[in-house]
Amino acid sequence: MQTHLLAAADAPAQGAGNPILNIAVFAVFIIVTLFVVTRAGKTTSEASDFYTGGATFNGTQNGLAIAGDYLSAASFLGIVGSIALNGYDGFLYSIGFFVAWLVALLLVAEPLRNVGRFTMADVLSFRLKQKPVRVAAAFGTLFVSLFYLIAQMAGAGSLVSVLLNLHTFSSQAICVAIVGVIMIIYVLVGGMKGTTYVQMIKAVLLIAGVAIMAVLVFVKLRGGGLFDSAIEMHAASSTLAEKGYAAEAIMQPGLKYGGTLTKQIDFISLGLALVLGTAGLPHVLMRFYTVPTAKEARKSVTWAIVLIGAFYLMTLILGYAAAAFVGPDRILAAPGGANSAAPLLAFELGGSIFMALISAVAFATVLAVVAGLAITASASIAHDVYDAVLRDGQSSEAEQVRVSRITVVVLGIVSIILGILAMTQNVAFLVSLAFAIAASANLPTILYSLYWKRFNTTGAVASIYTGLISCLLLIFFSPAVSGAPSAMFPNADWSIFPLSSPGIVSIPLGFLAGIIGTFIGKPDNFDELQAEMEVRSLTGVGVEAPVDH
């Protein structure tokens, strides 16, 4: 076993299979999913079809789609790579992403479905002043979606670069741009219906693919020795030896988030963002509006928890298998670094064809997630800003859909540019920044709106803007952006905030600002709407009735 593992460590990083075969499999996946999107897009005639698929999906279908929306490139590429390099500390991403669903299920899933229609801002502004709250909520939605999109673009660039053995910055940047263009086409053609079907297909393929990889790992090991093999490969790693890591550290906490007080606080900050962030993610919350009833919303979350939980358990096997069969040196030398661990493991387990299939599934994962994100951001701009604020609710549905599609194009271009800058970052970490923004800007306002009667417009606006601005500033001045070899700008240094994850500071600020703003601001005096919101959130009575004030 050890001889085989050391041979794998010495194998060239460019062992990425047949590039022509990889591209052929990719093309088949893209053509098939575009066909599905086009067919579904023919029934997209109204704004409700574009935003929520007409609320025609049942709980099981929506549970699959939620899993497809949530299990992103960060979940597959980023976590497998993080576990392969950091062991126990890498698996903490899986734990955080999964436990967060309990918060979403218990606190927001059913009330949100009962109160809203299209977007998160429908809930936040239900009993408050419409315009200031909707504008603030739109900013929160945009920045969460943008950071999430950056992670998916970076993951896609890493994936295609590994498959085609592209090591130059320009060639990887072209890969990111192509993914962005395809994403724009998906959304413009299919809307939410097409995107939901793609997410359902992708969820089945991804979970099945990961399960097959896990079985192949045990077949290759003949039943045992996975952790011992991972330790052997870490012991043989020249890259880790230079950093002074002990081989056994892959089995112990603290390899990435240990050693110094700053790193330990950074870990707590990351955990807060992951656990609280899901309940504030606009693209996940929007999925609750694609089912007809609150009962189906609960059912969809239950299905999502089962599927997502099974997936994250298997990431532990794949992460340590990547450490054992591919090795840290080969992973770090490949295009995309840590993000290349999963496709390189697939190559070791099943050769070129299997690697191409798994990578195509991962690519479909990226496309499905970015399409869902783009729809969420575009719906927020068209429905919350254009219709409710700029046109006072008088715009036609055709106008809203047109504004949505323009937003998709603009957002796609911006995410391509920022995704190119972030290609060296682990995509699981990049997604954690989106979670931090969601937990800081969106979650406090959602919880206060649903459960605090005294909460008012001043508190909502203060909470969203304080959480959002503080989080963005701390990210900008963190080692994730400058001052570190893996930063977006590695040759510059303006990092004055020591933590990579800002949640431990920005999340409490968002909650605190909501409280202070509520006590400083004047009551909104929407007592009837407050009573109606309480009844609707708890019982679902009057769900279909629009709110006008």
BELNORPE-V640643 format. One record per residue. N is the residue number from 1. RES is the residue in three letters. PHI is phi in radians with two decimals (* if undefined). PSI is psi in whole degrees, -180 to 180 (* if undefined). BURIAL is # if it has 16 or more other C-alpha atoms within 10 Angstrom, else .. Layout:
BEGIN
[[N,RES,PHI,PSI,BURIAL] [N,RES,PHI,PSI,BURIAL]]
END
This chain:
BEGIN
[[1,MET,*,-45,.] [2,GLN,-1.13,-38,.] [3,THR,-1.07,-44,.] [4,HIS,-1.08,-42,.] [5,LEU,-1.15,-42,#] [6,LEU,-1.16,-33,#] [7,ALA,-1.13,-39,.] [8,ALA,-1.12,-36,#] [9,ALA,-1.15,-33,#] [10,ASP,-1.49,-7,.] [11,ALA,-1.13,149,.] [12,PRO,-1.17,146,.] [13,ALA,-1.14,-21,#] [14,GLN,-1.45,11,#] [15,GLY,-1.24,73,#] [16,ALA,-2.01,23,#] [17,GLY,1.39,-160,#] [18,ASN,-1.65,113,#] [19,PRO,-1.03,-36,#] [20,ILE,-1.14,-43,.] [21,LEU,-1.10,-43,#] [22,ASN,-1.03,-47,#] [23,ILE,-1.14,-38,#] [24,ALA,-1.09,-45,.] [25,VAL,-1.14,-42,#] [26,PHE,-0.99,-47,#] [27,ALA,-1.06,-42,.] [28,VAL,-1.07,-46,.] [29,PHE,-1.06,-45,#] [30,ILE,-1.12,-42,#] [31,ILE,-1.12,-45,.] [32,VAL,-1.10,-47,.] [33,THR,-1.20,-35,#] [34,LEU,-1.13,-36,#] [35,PHE,-1.09,-44,.] [36,VAL,-1.09,-46,#] [37,VAL,-1.08,-43,#] [38,THR,-1.13,-43,#] [39,ARG,-1.09,-45,.] [40,ALA,-1.18,-35,#] [41,GLY,-1.15,-21,#] [42,LYS,-1.16,-22,.] [43,THR,-1.67,7,#] [44,THR,-1.59,96,#] [45,SER,-2.07,-24,.] [46,GLU,-2.02,167,.] [47,ALA,-1.08,-38,#] [48,SER,-1.12,-33,#] [49,ASP,-1.16,-43,#] [50,PHE,-1.20,-41,#] [51,TYR,-1.41,-48,#] [52,THR,-2.22,11,#] [53,GLY,1.15,23,#] [54,GLY,1.24,14,#] [55,ALA,0.92,45,#] [56,THR,-1.86,2,#] [57,PHE,-1.64,144,#] [58,ASN,-1.48,177,#] [59,GLY,-1.12,-39,#] [60,THR,-1.14,-46,#] [61,GLN,-1.05,-44,#] [62,ASN,-1.22,-32,#] [63,GLY,-1.09,-42,#] [64,LEU,-1.08,-44,#] [65,ALA,-1.16,-38,#] [66,ILE,-1.08,-45,#] [67,ALA,-1.05,-41,#] [68,GLY,-1.13,-33,#] [69,ASP,-1.30,-37,#] [70,TYR,-1.48,-37,#] [71,LEU,-1.41,87,#] [72,SER,-1.68,-171,#] [73,ALA,-1.05,-30,#] [74,ALA,-1.12,-41,#] [75,SER,-1.18,-39,#] [76,PHE,-1.59,-61,#] [77,LEU,-1.28,-48,#] [78,GLY,-1.20,-46,#] [79,ILE,-1.24,-42,#] [80,VAL,-1.02,-44,#] [81,GLY,-1.15,-39,#] [82,SER,-1.17,-40,#] [83,ILE,-1.18,-41,#] [84,ALA,-1.06,-35,#] [85,LEU,-1.64,-34,#] [86,ASN,-2.06,0,#] [87,GLY,1.05,-124,#] [88,TYR,-0.92,-46,#] [89,ASP,-1.12,-33,#] [90,GLY,-1.17,-36,#] [91,PHE,-1.17,-18,#] [92,LEU,-1.07,-28,#] [93,TYR,-1.07,-46,#] [94,SER,-1.04,-45,#] [95,ILE,-1.09,-47,#] [96,GLY,-1.10,-46,#] [97,PHE,-1.07,-36,#] [98,PHE,-1.39,-48,#] [99,VAL,-1.03,-30,#] [100,ALA,-1.01,-27,#] [101,TRP,-1.17,-28,#] [102,LEU,-1.14,-38,#] [103,VAL,-1.11,-45,#] [104,ALA,-1.10,-43,#] [105,LEU,-1.17,-45,#] [106,LEU,-1.34,-33,.] [107,LEU,-1.87,-34,#] [108,VAL,-2.20,-24,#] [109,ALA,-1.02,-58,#] [110,GLU,-1.24,-49,#] [111,PRO,-1.03,-38,#] [112,LEU,-1.12,-44,#] [113,ARG,-1.10,-37,#] [114,ASN,-1.25,-32,#] [115,VAL,-1.63,-37,#] [116,GLY,-1.66,174,#] [117,ARG,-2.16,-53,#] [118,PHE,-2.11,-45,#] [119,THR,-2.30,169,#] [120,MET,-1.03,-35,#] [121,ALA,-1.14,-23,#] [122,ASP,-1.02,-38,#] [123,VAL,-1.33,-47,#] [124,LEU,-1.11,-32,#] [125,SER,-1.75,5,#] [126,PHE,-0.96,-50,#] [127,ARG,-1.97,17,#] [128,LEU,-2.09,180,#] [129,LYS,-1.22,128,#] [130,GLN,-1.11,-55,#] [131,LYS,-1.12,-54,#] [132,PRO,-1.10,-37,#] [133,VAL,-1.25,-41,#] [134,ARG,-1.14,-39,#] [135,VAL,-1.13,-46,#] [136,ALA,-1.08,-44,#] [137,ALA,-1.12,-35,#] [138,ALA,-1.11,-40,#] [139,PHE,-1.10,-44,#] [140,GLY,-1.04,-45,#] [141,THR,-1.08,-44,#] [142,LEU,-1.07,-46,#] [143,PHE,-1.27,-36,#] [144,VAL,-1.08,-47,#] [145,SER,-1.09,-40,#] [146,LEU,-1.14,-46,#] [147,PHE,-1.15,-37,#] [148,TYR,-1.12,-42,#] [149,LEU,-1.11,-39,#] [150,ILE,-1.00,-44,#] [151,ALA,-1.09,-43,#] [152,GLN,-1.16,-39,#] [153,MET,-1.12,-43,#] [154,ALA,-1.09,-41,#] [155,GLY,-1.11,-41,#] [156,ALA,-1.14,-41,#] [157,GLY,-1.09,-42,#] [158,SER,-1.11,-43,#] [159,LEU,-1.11,-51,#] [160,VAL,-1.17,-34,#] [161,SER,-1.11,-40,#] [162,VAL,-1.13,-45,#] [163,LEU,-1.14,-36,#] [164,LEU,-1.76,2,#] [165,ASN,0.99,51,#] [166,LEU,-1.75,115,#] [167,HIS,-1.83,-16,#] [168,THR,-1.43,151,.] [169,PHE,-1.09,-42,.] [170,SER,-1.13,-41,.] [171,SER,-1.19,-38,#] [172,GLN,-1.19,-36,#] [173,ALA,-1.11,-38,#] [174,ILE,-1.10,-39,.] [175,CYS,-1.03,-45,#] [176,VAL,-1.07,-42,#] [177,ALA,-1.11,-41,#] [178,ILE,-1.11,-43,.] [179,VAL,-1.04,-43,#] [180,GLY,-1.07,-41,#] [181,VAL,-1.14,-44,.] [182,ILE,-1.09,-41,#] [183,MET,-1.03,-45,#] [184,ILE,-1.04,-42,#] [185,ILE,-1.10,-45,#] [186,TYR,-0.92,-51,#] [187,VAL,-1.25,-43,#] [188,LEU,-1.09,-36,#] [189,VAL,-1.45,-45,#] [190,GLY,-1.81,-22,#] [191,GLY,1.07,-159,#] [192,MET,-1.20,-34,#] [193,LYS,-1.09,-51,#] [194,GLY,-1.08,-42,#] [195,THR,-1.11,-40,#] [196,THR,-1.11,-43,#] [197,TYR,-1.09,-41,#] [198,VAL,-1.11,-40,#] [199,GLN,-1.13,-38,#] [200,MET,-1.13,-47,#] [201,ILE,-1.07,-46,#] [202,LYS,-1.13,-38,#] [203,ALA,-1.09,-45,#] [204,VAL,-1.08,-47,#] [205,LEU,-1.13,-42,#] [206,LEU,-1.18,-48,#] [207,ILE,-1.14,-40,#] [208,ALA,-1.12,-43,.] [209,GLY,-1.10,-43,#] [210,VAL,-1.14,-39,#] [211,ALA,-1.11,-41,#] [212,ILE,-1.11,-43,.] [213,MET,-1.06,-42,#] [214,ALA,-1.10,-42,#] [215,VAL,-1.11,-43,#] [216,LEU,-1.11,-33,.] [217,VAL,-1.05,-47,#] [218,PHE,-1.23,-32,.] [219,VAL,-1.11,-43,.] [220,LYS,-1.16,-35,.] [221,LEU,-1.48,-10,.] [222,ARG,0.98,39,.] [223,GLY,1.80,-13,.] [224,GLY,-2.96,177,.] [225,GLY,1.52,15,.] [226,LEU,-1.11,-50,#] [227,PHE,-1.18,-39,#] [228,ASP,-1.07,-40,.] [229,SER,-1.16,-39,#] [230,ALA,-1.12,-40,#] [231,ILE,-1.10,-41,#] [232,GLU,-1.06,-44,#] [233,MET,-1.19,-37,#] [234,HIS,-1.17,-34,#] [235,ALA,-1.16,-31,#] [236,ALA,-1.51,-2,#] [237,SER,-1.40,118,#] [238,SER,-1.25,-33,.] [239,THR,-1.12,-46,.] [240,LEU,-1.25,-32,#] [241,ALA,-1.09,-38,.] [242,GLU,-1.09,-30,.] [243,LYS,-1.51,-3,.] [244,GLY,1.42,20,.] [245,TYR,-1.42,139,.] [246,ALA,-1.40,147,.] [247,ALA,-1.05,-38,#] [248,GLU,-1.25,-9,#] [249,ALA,-1.11,-22,#] [250,ILE,-1.16,-19,#] [251,MET,-1.72,0,#] [252,GLN,-2.13,151,.] [253,PRO,-1.18,149,#] [254,GLY,1.85,0,#] [255,LEU,-1.11,-39,#] [256,LYS,-1.85,-38,#] [257,TYR,-1.99,37,#] [258,GLY,-2.29,178,.] [259,GLY,1.73,-50,.] [260,THR,-2.17,158,.] [261,LEU,-1.10,-37,.] [262,THR,-1.06,-45,.] [263,LYS,-1.14,-37,#] [264,GLN,-1.17,-40,#] [265,ILE,-1.17,-37,#] [266,ASP,-1.05,-39,#] [267,PHE,-1.14,-44,#] [268,ILE,-1.06,-41,.] [269,SER,-1.11,-43,#] [270,LEU,-1.09,-45,#] [271,GLY,-1.04,-43,#] [272,LEU,-1.04,-45,#] [273,ALA,-1.12,-44,#] [274,LEU,-1.16,-45,#] [275,VAL,-1.25,-37,#] [276,LEU,-1.63,-16,#] [277,GLY,-1.25,-37,#] [278,THR,-1.01,-41,#] [279,ALA,-1.20,-6,#] [280,GLY,-2.08,10,#] [281,LEU,-1.40,115,#] [282,PRO,-1.06,-38,#] [283,HIS,-1.27,-26,#] [284,VAL,-1.37,-44,#] [285,LEU,-1.08,-35,#] [286,MET,-1.13,-25,#] [287,ARG,-1.15,-24,#] [288,PHE,-1.19,-18,#] [289,TYR,-1.52,-4,#] [290,THR,-1.56,0,#] [291,VAL,-1.92,154,#] [292,PRO,-1.36,-23,#] [293,THR,-2.40,164,#] [294,ALA,-1.16,-33,#] [295,LYS,-1.05,-43,.] [296,GLU,-1.18,-31,#] [297,ALA,-1.11,-44,#] [298,ARG,-1.09,-43,#] [299,LYS,-1.08,-40,#] [300,SER,-1.15,-38,#] [301,VAL,-1.19,-38,#] [302,THR,-1.07,-47,#] [303,TRP,-1.06,-42,#] [304,ALA,-1.08,-41,#] [305,ILE,-1.10,-43,#] [306,VAL,-1.08,-48,.] [307,LEU,-1.18,-45,#] [308,ILE,-1.18,-40,#] [309,GLY,-1.08,-45,#] [310,ALA,-1.07,-41,.] [311,PHE,-1.09,-47,#] [312,TYR,-1.20,-30,#] [313,LEU,-1.11,-38,.] [314,MET,-1.28,-22,#] [315,THR,-1.12,-29,#] [316,LEU,-1.09,-44,#] [317,ILE,-1.12,-47,#] [318,LEU,-1.18,-36,#] [319,GLY,-1.12,-48,#] [320,TYR,-1.22,-31,#] [321,ALA,-1.16,-39,#] [322,ALA,-1.12,-39,#] [323,ALA,-1.09,-38,#] [324,ALA,-1.37,-42,#] [325,PHE,-1.71,-27,#] [326,VAL,-1.80,-49,#] [327,GLY,1.62,149,#] [328,PRO,-1.04,-41,#] [329,ASP,-1.09,-45,#] [330,ARG,-1.20,-37,#] [331,ILE,-1.11,-47,#] [332,LEU,-1.20,-27,#] [333,ALA,-1.42,-18,#] [334,ALA,-1.32,156,#] [335,PRO,-1.03,132,#] [336,GLY,1.61,-9,#] [337,GLY,1.01,-127,#] [338,ALA,-0.99,-31,#] [339,ASN,-1.20,-11,#] [340,SER,-1.58,-5,#] [341,ALA,-1.04,-45,#] [342,ALA,-1.13,-51,#] [343,PRO,-1.13,-35,#] [344,LEU,-1.17,-35,#] [345,LEU,-1.14,-41,#] [346,ALA,-1.05,-38,#] [347,PHE,-1.12,-41,#] [348,GLU,-1.18,-32,#] [349,LEU,-1.45,-36,#] [350,GLY,-2.44,8,.] [351,GLY,1.41,-167,#] [352,SER,-1.10,-45,#] [353,ILE,-1.15,-44,#] [354,PHE,-1.14,-39,#] [355,MET,-1.10,-41,#] [356,ALA,-1.11,-42,#] [357,LEU,-1.14,-48,#] [358,ILE,-1.10,-40,#] [359,SER,-1.19,-36,#] [360,ALA,-1.14,-38,#] [361,VAL,-1.10,-43,#] [362,ALA,-1.10,-38,#] [363,PHE,-1.16,-42,#] [364,ALA,-1.08,-35,#] [365,THR,-1.03,-48,#] [366,VAL,-1.06,-47,#] [367,LEU,-1.09,-43,#] [368,ALA,-1.12,-42,#] [369,VAL,-1.22,-44,#] [370,VAL,-1.18,-31,#] [371,ALA,-1.16,-43,#] [372,GLY,-1.10,-40,#] [373,LEU,-1.13,-43,#] [374,ALA,-1.12,-40,#] [375,ILE,-1.13,-42,#] [376,THR,-1.07,-48,#] [377,ALA,-1.15,-41,#] [378,SER,-1.19,-37,#] [379,ALA,-1.12,-38,#] [380,SER,-1.13,-43,#] [381,ILE,-1.17,-47,#] [382,ALA,-1.24,-46,#] [383,HIS,-1.43,-43,#] [384,ASP,-1.53,-37,#] [385,VAL,-1.69,-56,#] [386,TYR,-1.15,-54,#] [387,ASP,-1.30,-54,#] [388,ALA,-1.32,-34,#] [389,VAL,-1.76,-55,#] [390,LEU,-1.32,-35,.] [391,ARG,-1.92,8,.] [392,ASP,0.91,37,.] [393,GLY,1.31,13,.] [394,GLN,-1.79,2,.] [395,SER,-1.33,153,.] [396,SER,-1.39,163,.] [397,GLU,-1.15,-34,#] [398,ALA,-1.11,-40,.] [399,GLU,-1.12,-42,.] [400,GLN,-1.09,-43,#] [401,VAL,-1.12,-38,#] [402,ARG,-1.13,-44,#] [403,VAL,-1.10,-39,#] [404,SER,-1.02,-45,#] [405,ARG,-1.19,-36,#] [406,ILE,-1.11,-42,#] [407,THR,-1.06,-41,#] [408,VAL,-1.03,-44,#] [409,VAL,-1.13,-47,#] [410,VAL,-1.10,-46,.] [411,LEU,-1.10,-39,#] [412,GLY,-1.05,-43,#] [413,ILE,-1.14,-45,#] [414,VAL,-1.11,-43,.] [415,SER,-1.18,-31,#] [416,ILE,-1.10,-47,#] [417,ILE,-1.10,-49,#] [418,LEU,-1.24,-32,#] [419,GLY,-1.11,-35,#] [420,ILE,-1.13,-40,#] [421,LEU,-1.18,-27,#] [422,ALA,-1.74,14,#] [423,MET,-1.11,-24,#] [424,THR,-1.46,-9,#] [425,GLN,-1.49,149,#] [426,ASN,-1.16,130,#] [427,VAL,-1.21,-27,#] [428,ALA,-1.11,-39,#] [429,PHE,-1.17,-41,#] [430,LEU,-1.07,-41,#] [431,VAL,-1.16,-33,#] [432,SER,-1.08,-29,#] [433,LEU,-1.19,-39,#] [434,ALA,-1.10,-40,#] [435,PHE,-1.10,-40,#] [436,ALA,-1.09,-42,#] [437,ILE,-1.13,-44,#] [438,ALA,-1.09,-43,#] [439,ALA,-1.22,-30,#] [440,SER,-1.46,-44,#] [441,ALA,-1.66,-39,#] [442,ASN,-1.69,-46,#] [443,LEU,-1.07,-46,#] [444,PRO,-0.99,-43,#] [445,THR,-1.21,-38,#] [446,ILE,-1.07,-49,#] [447,LEU,-1.16,-43,#] [448,TYR,-1.12,-41,#] [449,SER,-1.10,-39,#] [450,LEU,-1.39,-33,#] [451,TYR,-2.16,-3,.] [452,TRP,-2.11,111,.] [453,LYS,-1.12,-36,.] [454,ARG,-1.32,-16,.] [455,PHE,-0.93,136,#] [456,ASN,-2.29,-179,#] [457,THR,-1.08,-43,#] [458,THR,-1.03,-43,#] [459,GLY,-1.12,-40,#] [460,ALA,-1.13,-48,#] [461,VAL,-1.14,-43,#] [462,ALA,-1.10,-42,#] [463,SER,-1.12,-48,#] [464,ILE,-1.12,-51,#] [465,TYR,-1.19,-39,#] [466,THR,-1.13,-48,#] [467,GLY,-1.07,-43,#] [468,LEU,-1.19,-52,#] [469,ILE,-1.16,-43,#] [470,SER,-1.10,-40,#] [471,CYS,-1.15,-45,#] [472,LEU,-1.12,-42,#] [473,LEU,-1.12,-43,.] [474,LEU,-1.16,-36,#] [475,ILE,-1.12,-45,#] [476,PHE,-1.08,-36,#] [477,PHE,-1.69,17,#] [478,SER,-1.74,167,#] [479,PRO,-1.14,-11,#] [480,ALA,-1.24,-24,#] [481,VAL,-1.78,-37,#] [482,SER,-2.62,162,#] [483,GLY,1.47,7,#] [484,ALA,-2.42,153,#] [485,PRO,-1.02,-32,.] [486,SER,-1.70,9,#] [487,ALA,-1.25,165,#] [488,MET,-1.09,-35,#] [489,PHE,-2.15,80,#] [490,PRO,-1.18,-22,.] [491,ASN,-1.62,3,.] [492,ALA,-2.16,163,.] [493,ASP,-2.60,104,.] [494,TRP,-2.20,23,.] [495,SER,-1.37,106,#] [496,ILE,-1.89,-10,.] [497,PHE,-1.75,122,.] [498,PRO,-1.32,-18,#] [499,LEU,-1.63,143,#] [500,SER,-1.38,-30,#] [501,SER,-1.88,122,#] [502,PRO,-1.56,-1,#] [503,GLY,-0.99,-36,#] [504,ILE,-1.13,-21,#] [505,VAL,-1.76,-48,#] [506,SER,-1.30,-32,#] [507,ILE,-1.16,-51,#] [508,PRO,-1.04,-35,#] [509,LEU,-1.09,-41,#] [510,GLY,-1.09,-45,#] [511,PHE,-1.14,-43,#] [512,LEU,-1.14,-41,#] [513,ALA,-1.10,-37,#] [514,GLY,-1.09,-39,#] [515,ILE,-1.21,-49,#] [516,ILE,-1.09,-46,.] [517,GLY,-1.05,-38,#] [518,THR,-1.14,-42,#] [519,PHE,-1.31,-28,.] [520,ILE,-1.39,-42,.] [521,GLY,-1.30,165,.] [522,LYS,-1.43,148,.] [523,PRO,-1.05,148,.] [524,ASP,-1.44,-20,.] [525,ASN,1.05,35,.] [526,PHE,-1.77,60,.] [527,ASP,-1.13,-38,.] [528,GLU,-1.13,-41,.] [529,LEU,-1.18,-35,#] [530,GLN,-1.07,-45,#] [531,ALA,-1.14,-42,.] [532,GLU,-1.12,-41,#] [533,MET,-1.11,-39,#] [534,GLU,-1.12,-44,#] [535,VAL,-1.14,-46,#] [536,ARG,-1.14,-42,#] [537,SER,-1.15,-33,#] [538,LEU,-1.59,-29,.] [539,THR,-2.04,-25,.] [540,GLY,1.49,1,#] [541,VAL,-1.19,130,.] [542,GLY,1.38,23,.] [543,VAL,-1.07,-38,#] [544,GLU,-1.38,-10,.] [545,ALA,-1.38,125,.] [546,PRO,-1.24,157,.] [547,VAL,-1.80,133,#] [548,ASP,-2.33,114,.] [549,HIS,-2.76,*,.]]
END
